[in-house]
């Protein structure tokens, strides 16, 4: 692996982001993310002690928000 290339571990190649983590695609506050999860507007699951949000759930949330806005 060259110095500029990203790591290729299973954690970075997964399609579920930690909630809310540095790589989380939505720029919402932590409390906003958990409000969305509690209100069932954003799907998530737990893996050990970590809450994960599948990439497909984020895309679905964005699609739903765009439909609501139009």
C-alpha positions in Angstrom: 0.0 0.0 0.0 1.4 3.4 -1.0 1.5 6.3 1.5 -1.3 8.2 -0.3 -3.7 5.3 -0.8 -6.6 4.7 1.5 -6.7 1.7 3.8 -8.6 -1.3 2.4 -9.8 -2.9 5.7 -13.2 -4.4 5.9 -14.3 -1.5 8.1 -13.7 1.1 5.4 -15.1 -1.0 2.6 -18.4 -1.6 4.3 -21.6 0.0 3.2 -22.7 1.1 6.7 -21.4 4.3 8.4 -21.0 4.7 12.1 -23.6 7.0 13.5 -22.7 9.8 13.6 -19.0 9.5 12.8 -16.4 11.3 10.8 -17.4 9.5 7.6 -21.1 10.0 8.1 -22.5 11.4 4.8 -25.2 13.7 6.4 -23.9 16.8 8.1 -26.4 16.6 10.9 -25.7 16.9 14.6 -25.5 13.8 16.7 -28.8 14.6 18.4 -30.6 15.2 15.0 -29.3 11.8 13.7 -30.6 10.0 16.8 -34.0 11.9 16.5 -34.3 10.6 12.9 -33.5 7.0 14.1 -36.0 7.2 16.9 -38.7 8.6 14.6 -38.1 5.7 12.2 -37.2 8.2 9.4 -33.6 6.8 9.2 -33.0 3.0 9.4 -30.1 1.7 11.5 -28.8 -1.4 13.3 -26.4 -2.1 16.1 -23.2 -4.1 15.7 -21.8 -4.7 19.1 -21.9 -1.4 20.8 -21.8 0.6 17.6 -24.9 1.9 15.8 -24.6 1.6 12.0 -26.5 3.3 9.3 -26.6 1.5 5.9 -25.7 3.6 2.9 -29.0 2.5 1.3 -30.9 4.0 4.3 -29.1 7.3 3.9 -30.0 7.3 0.1 -33.6 6.5 1.0 -33.8 9.3 3.5 -32.3 11.8 1.0 -34.8 10.6 -1.7 -37.7 10.9 0.7 -36.6 14.4 1.7 -36.4 15.5 -1.9 -39.8 14.1 -2.7 -41.2 16.0 0.4 -39.6 19.2 -0.8 -41.1 19.1 -4.3 
